[in-house]
Structures are given as C-alpha cells and as structure tokens.
Amino acid sequence: MGESLFSFMARRGRRFFFAFIFLMMLTSPMPGSPAYADGTIQSAPPPNRDEWAVLPIIAGNTDIGLAFGAYVQWTRFSEGYRPHRVQLPAQFMMSVKDGPDGTEFPTHDHFVSADFPGLGGGSPAAGVQSVLLS
C-alpha cells in the first residue's frame, strides 16, 4: 500500500513552507533601508498623522463552525508623545455553524480598547477596555 494522503501533504507542506519563507526573505527590503526601488530616498513620516490598520479574521473548526470578522486599529501620532498619542484597537468576530436546530452562532468575541500613554504628563499608560465574549 502506498503513502497516506496526510503524510504526503505534510511532507509537501514543509517544503512549500520553507520555500515561501526563503522567497519572502529574498524579496523583503533590508531593515532600515531608506531607498525605494527607483533609487529615491524615503523620507520620515510626518510627526502629526493618523494611521489605520484593518485586518480580516477568518477561522473555524468543528466546534465553533466558520468564524469571521475584522480587527481595526486607529492610531494618532503627535509631536511630544511617544510612542503615540492615542490608540484605539477593536475586534468584531462571530462564528456561524449548522446545529441540530438550524443555524447557530456559537461564539462572539468583540472588544474595544483605548490606550493613552503619558496621559496627564506621567510616564505610565492609561487604558480602558470593554470585552464581550460568548
């Protein structure tokens, strides 16, 4: 009898993983490299700016079904505040699954957080977080 499908995929998966990591290392810019591909020099970002990050969430297993949602983060940078003035991360995620009584929503994982480093002129960070889990 031949090799099982699982062992074949595991062996091929390792090769693919290492090839992917090697390719990423070759194509990534060197840390601290200030130049673009066309030879122009990269300037520092403005000190007073807002930055957004949005990442999708897709996961699942047989217990929770298909989980989906998003992680969103807004950061305000201002002169005189290190590392940032305000940071507001939030996550909204839920799962859907076919159950014995029809469609179920077994898990919810939502949170909103606020981070204010150096609030009031002090060095410790002040933060607030609200979490909803089910």
MIDREN-189503 format. One record per residue: residue number from 1; residue in one letter; y, z, x of N, C-alpha, C, CB in turn. Coordinates in steps of 0.1 Angstrom, whole numbers, always signed. Each point is the difference from the previous one (the first is absolute). Glycine has a CB too. Layout:
BEGIN
MILUM   k r n_north  n_up n_east ca_north ca_up ca_east c_north  c_up c_east cb_north cb_up cb_east
MILUM NUM a       Y     Z      X        Y     Z       X       Y     Z      X        Y     Z       X
...
# end
This chain:
BEGIN
MILUM   k r n_north  n_up n_east ca_north ca_up ca_east c_north  c_up c_east cb_north cb_up cb_east
MILUM   1 m     -12    +0     +8      +12    +0      -8     +12    +0     +9      -12   +12     -19
MILUM   2 g     +23   -18    +15      +12    -2      +8      +9   +12     -1       -2   -24      -4
MILUM   3 e     +13   +22    +10      +11   +11      +1      +6    +2    -14       +5    -6     +24
MILUM   4 s      -2   +19    -28       +6    +2     -13     +14    -5     +0      -15   +20      -3
MILUM   5 l     +20   -22     -9      +14    -5      -2     +10   +10     +6       -7   -13     -20
MILUM   6 f      +4   +26    +17       +9   +11      +4      +2    +0    +16       -7   +13     -21
MILUM   7 s      -5   -14    +28       +1    +1     +14      +7   -13     +6      -21   +15      +1
MILUM   8 f     +18   -26     -7       +7   -13      +4     +15    +1     -2      -21   -13      -6
MILUM   9 m     +26   +18     -5      +14    +1      -3      +6   +11     +9       -3    -7     -23
MILUM  10 a      -4   +18    +26       +5   +10      +9      +2    -5    +14      -11   +18     -14
MILUM  11 r      +1   -26    +19       +1    -6     +13     +12   -10     +1      -25    +4      +3
MILUM  12 r     +26   -12    -13      +11   -10      +0     +13    +7     -3      -16   -18      -9
MILUM  13 g     +16   +28     +2      +13    +7      -3      +6    +6    +13       -8    +5     -23
MILUM  14 r      +0    +1    +31       +5    +5     +13      +6   -10     +8      -18   +17      +0
MILUM  15 r     +11   -29     +1       +6   -11      +8     +13    -4     -5      -23    -8      +6
MILUM  16 f     +24    +6    -20      +12    -4      -6     +11   +10     +3      -13   -12     -18
MILUM  17 f     +10   +25    +16      +10   +10      +2      +6    +0    +14      -12   +14     -17
MILUM  18 f      +3   -15    +27       +5    +0     +14      +8   -13     +3      -20   +14      +7
MILUM  19 a     +16   -25    -13       +7   -13      +2     +14    +1     -6      -22   -13      +0
MILUM  20 f     +22   +19    -12      +13    +2      -7     +10    +9     +8      -12    -3     -22
MILUM  21 i      +7   +14    +27       +8    +9      +9      +5    -7    +12      -13   +20      -8
MILUM  22 f      +4   -28    +15       +4    -7     +12     +11   -10     -4      -23    +3     +10
MILUM  23 l     +21   -10    -21      +10   -10      -4     +14    +6     -3      -19   -14      -9
MILUM  24 m     +18   +26     +2      +13    +7      -3      +7    +5    +13      -10    +7     -22
MILUM  25 m      +2    -3    +32       +6    +4     +13      +7   -11     +7      -18   +18      +2
MILUM  26 l     +12   -30     -3       +5   -12      +7     +13    -5     -7      -23    -6      +7
MILUM  27 t     +24    +7    -20      +11    -5      -7     +11    +9     -3      -16   -15     -10
MILUM  28 s     +14   +28    +13      +10   +10      -3     +11    +0    +11      -17   +14     -12
MILUM  29 p     +29   -11     +9      +10    +1     +10      -2   +13     +8      +17   -13     -14
MILUM  30 m     -13   +12    +27       -1   +12      +8      +9   +11     -5       -7   -14     +20
MILUM  31 p      +4   +27    -19       +9   +10      -4     +13    +0     +8      -20   +14      -6
MILUM  32 g     +31   -12     -1      +12    +0      +7      +6   -14     +3       -6   +22      +9
MILUM  33 s      -1   -32    -13       +4   -14      +4     +12    -4     -9      -23    -6      +7
MILUM  34 p     +35    +4     -1      +12    -3      -8      +2   -14     -3      +10   +20     +11
MILUM  35 a     -19   -29     -6       +2   -14      -2      -8    -6    -11       +5    -2     +24
MILUM  36 y      +1    -8    -31       -7    -8     -10      -7   -12     +7      +17    +7     -18
MILUM  37 a     -25   -14    +10       -7   -11      +6      +9   -11     +5      -19    +5     -15
MILUM  38 d     +31    -7     +9       +9   -10      +5      +8    +4    +11       +1    -8     -23
MILUM  39 g      -3   +21    +29       +7    +4     +11     +13    +8     -3       -9   -19     +12
MILUM  40 t     +13   +20    -24      +12    +8      -3      -3   +15     +1       +8   -18     -15
MILUM  41 i      +2   +26    +17       -2   +14      +2      +1    +7    -14       +9    -1     +24
MILUM  42 q     -18   +10    -27       +0    +8     -12     +11   +11     +1      -24    -5      -4
MILUM  43 s     +32    +6     -6      +10   +11      +0      -5   +12     -7      +19   -17      +1
MILUM  44 a     -13   +28     +2       -4   +13      -7      +4    -1    -15       +2   +13     +22
MILUM  45 p      -9    -7    -31       +3    +0     -14     +13    +8     -2      -24    -3      -7
MILUM  46 p     +32    +0     -4      +12    +7      -2      -3   +15     -3      +11   -21      -9
MILUM  47 p      -3   +30    +13       -3   +14      -1      +1    +5    -15       +9    +4     +23
MILUM  48 n      -1   -10    -31       +1    +3     -14      -7   -11     -9      +22   +13      +4
MILUM  49 r     -34   -10     -8       -8   -10      -7     -11    +7     -9       +4   -16     +19
MILUM  50 d      -9    +8    -28      -11    +4      -9     -12    -9     +4      +16    +7     -19
MILUM  51 e     -28    -1    +18      -12    -7      +3     -10    +3    -11       +4    +1     +25
MILUM  52 w     -11   -11    -30      -10    +1     -10     -14    -3     +6      +17    -6     -18
MILUM  53 a     -27   +12    +13      -14    -3      +3      -8    +0    -13       +2   +10     +24
MILUM  54 v      -9   -20    -27       -8    -1     -12     -14    -5     +4      +20    -5     -15
MILUM  55 l     -30   +13    +12      -14    -3      +4      -9    +1    -12       +4    +8     +23
MILUM  56 p     -12   -19    -25       -9    +1     -12     -12    +9     +3       +6   -23      -6
MILUM  57 i     -12   +29     -5      -11    +9      +2     -11    -7     -9      +13   +21      +4
MILUM  58 i     -24   -24     +3      -12    -6      -7     -12    +7     +6      +11   -22      -5
MILUM  59 a     -19   +29     -3      -12    +7      +5      -9    +2    -12      +13   +12     +17
MILUM  60 g     -24    -5    -14       -9    +3     -11     -14    +3     +5      +13   -15     -15
MILUM  61 n     -21   +20     +6      -14    +2      +2      -7    +2    -13       +4   +11     +23
MILUM  62 t     -17    -7    -23       -7    +1     -13      +4   +12     -8      -19   -11     +11
MILUM  63 d     +25   +21     -4       +4   +12      -8     +13    -1     -7      -12   +13     +17
MILUM  64 i     +22   -19    -10      +13    -2      -6      +3   -13     -6       +8   +17     +16
MILUM  65 g     -16   -27    -13       +3   -14      -4     +10    -7     +9       -5    +7     -23
MILUM  66 l     +13   -16    +18      +10    -7      +7     +13    +7     +0      -11   -21      -5
MILUM  67 a     +16   +25    +17      +13    +7      +1     +10   -10     +5      -11   +22      +5
MILUM  68 f     +23   -21    -11      +11    -8      +4     +13    +7     -2      -13   -20      -7
MILUM  69 g     +23   +15    +14      +14    +7      +0      +8    -5    +11      -10   +20     -11
MILUM  70 a     +20   -12    +14      +10    -4     +11      +5   +13     +7       +6   -21     -12
MILUM  71 y      -3   +20    +24       +7   +10      +8     +14    -6     +3      -21   +10     +10
MILUM  72 v     +32    -3    -13      +13    -5      +2      +8   +11     +7       -1   -14     -21
MILUM  73 q      +9    +9    +31       +8   +10      +8     +14    -6     +2      -21   +10     +11
MILUM  74 w     +31    -2    -13      +14    -3      +2      +5    +9    +11       +4    -9     -24
MILUM  75 t      +2    +4    +34       +6    +9     +11     +14    -5     +2      -22    +3     +11
MILUM  76 r     +31    +7    -10      +14    -2      +3      +3    +5    +14       +7    +1     -24
MILUM  77 f      -2    -9    +33       +4    +4     +13     +15    +1     +1      -21   -11     +10
MILUM  78 s     +26   +21     -4      +15    +2      +2      +3    +5    +14       +2    +4     -25
MILUM  79 e      +9    -7    +30       +4    +5     +13      +1   +15     -1      +13   -21      +5
MILUM  80 g     -18   +28     +6       +1   +14      +0     -12    +7     -6      +24    -2      +0
MILUM  81 y     -34    -5     -6      -12    +6      -6     -12    -6     +7      +12    +3     -22
MILUM  82 r     -20    +6    +27      -13    -5      +7     -11    +7     -6      +12    -3     +21
MILUM  83 p     -23    -3    -24       -3   -14      +2      +6    -9    -12      -21    +7     +12
MILUM  84 h     +24    -1    -23       +6    -7     -11      +8   +10     -9      -19   -17      +0
MILUM  85 r     +27   +12     -9       +7    +9      -9      -8    +4    -12      +21   -11      +8
MILUM  86 v     -27    +2    -15       -8    +2     -12     -12    -9     +1      +20    +7     -14
MILUM  87 q     -31    -1     +9      -12    -9      -1      -7    +4    -13       -3    -2     +25
MILUM  88 l      +0    -8    -34       -6    +2     -13     -13    -8     -1      +23    +5     -10
MILUM  89 p     -34    +1    +14      -13    -8      -2      -6    +3    -14       -4    +1     +24
MILUM  90 a      -3   -10    -30       -6    +1     -13     -13    -8     -1      +23    +4     -11
MILUM  91 q     -33    +2     +4      -12    -8      -2      -4    +1    -14       -8    +5     +23
MILUM  92 f      +4   -16    -28       -5    -1     -14     -14    -8     +0      +24    +0      -9
MILUM  93 m     -34    +8     +6      -14    -6      +0      -8    +5    -11       +2    -2     +25
MILUM  94 m     -10    -7    -31       -9    +4     -10     -13    -9     +1      +19    +8     -15
MILUM  95 s     -30    -3     +9      -12    -8      +0      -5    -3    -14       -6   +10     +23
MILUM  96 v      -1   -21    -24       -6    -4     -13     -15    -2     +2      +22   -11      -8
MILUM  97 k     -30   +15     -2      -14    -1      +2      -6    -2    -14       +0   +15     +20
MILUM  98 d     -11   -23    -21       -7    -2     -12     -10   +12     -2       +2   -25      +2
MILUM  99 g      +1   +33    -12       -8   +12      -3      -9    -2    -12      +18   +14     +10
MILUM 100 p     -26    -3    -14       -9    -1     -11      +8    -2    -14      -16   +15     +13
MILUM 101 d     +28   -10    -13       +8    -1     -13     +11   -11     +2       -4   +24      -5
MILUM 102 g      +2   -33    +14      +10   -11      +2      +8    +2    +13       +2    -2     -25
MILUM 103 t     +10    -3    +25       +8    +0     +12      +5   +15     +2       +7   -24      -3
MILUM 104 e      -8   +28    +16       +5   +14      +4     +10    -2    +11      -22   +11      -7
MILUM 105 f     +30    -1     +8      +10    +1     +11      -3   +14     +8      +18   -14     -13
MILUM 106 p     -28   +14    +21       -5   +13      +6     +10    +7     +9      -23    -9      -2
MILUM 107 t     +31    +2    +10       +8    +6     +10     +15    -5     -1      -20    +4     +15
MILUM 108 h     +29    +5    -13      +14    -3      +2      +5    +8    +12       +4    -5     -25
MILUM 109 d      +3    -2    +34       +5    +7     +11     +14    -5     +3      -23    +2     +10
MILUM 110 h     +33    +6    -15      +14    -4      +1      +8   +11     +7       -2   -13     -22
MILUM 111 f     +11    +9    +30       +9   +10      +6     +13    -6     +3      -19   +12     +10
MILUM 112 v     +29    -3    -10      +14    -4      +4      +4   +11    +10       +6   -13     -22
MILUM 113 s      +0   +10    +33       +4   +10     +10     +14    -3     +5      -25    +3      +7
MILUM 114 a     +31    +7     -2      +14    -2      +6      +1    +7    +13      +10    -3     -23
MILUM 115 d      -5    -3    +33       +1    +7     +13     +15    -1     +5      -25    -6      +6
MILUM 116 f     +30   +17     -3      +14    +1      +5      +1    +7    +13       +8    +0     -24
MILUM 117 p     -11    -6    +35       +0    +7     +13     +15    +4     +4      -20   -13      +7
MILUM 118 g     +21   +25     -3      +13    +6      +5      +9    +2    -12       -3   -12     +21
MILUM 119 l      -2   +15    -33       +9    +3     -11      +8   +12     +2      -17   -10     -15
MILUM 120 g     +29   +10    +13       +9   +11      +2      +3    +3    +15       -9   +10     -21
MILUM 121 g      +7   -20    +29       +3    +2     +14     -10    +7     +9      +23    +0      -7
MILUM 122 g     -34    +4     +0      -11    +7      +8     -10   -10     +5       +3   +20     -14
MILUM 123 s     -12   -16    +23      -10    -9      +5     -12    -1     -8       +9    +6     +22
MILUM 124 p     -13    +4    -30      -12    -2      -8      +2   -10    -11       -7   +23      +5
MILUM 125 a      -3   -30     -9       +1   -10     -11      -2    +8    -13       -8   -19     +15
MILUM 126 a     +15   +14    -25       -2    +5     -14      -7   -11     -8      +20   +15      +1
MILUM 127 g     -30   -12     -9       -7   -10      -8      -4    +5    -13       -7   -10     +21
MILUM 128 v      +5    +1    -30       -5    +3     -14     -11   -10     -3      +23   +10      -7
MILUM 129 q     -34    -5     +0      -11    -9      -3      -5    +3    -14       -6    -3     +24
MILUM 130 s      +4    -7    -32       -6    +1     -13     -13    -8     +0      +23    +4     -11
MILUM 131 v     -34    +2     +7      -13    -6      +0      -7    +0    -14       -2    +6     +25
MILUM 132 l      -4   -17    -29       -8    +0     -12     -14    -6     +4      +20    -2     -15
MILUM 133 l     -30   +10    +14      -14    -4      +3      -8    +2    -13       +2    +6     +25
MILUM 134 s     -11   -15    -27      -10    +3     -11     -13    -7     +3      +18    +2     -17
# end
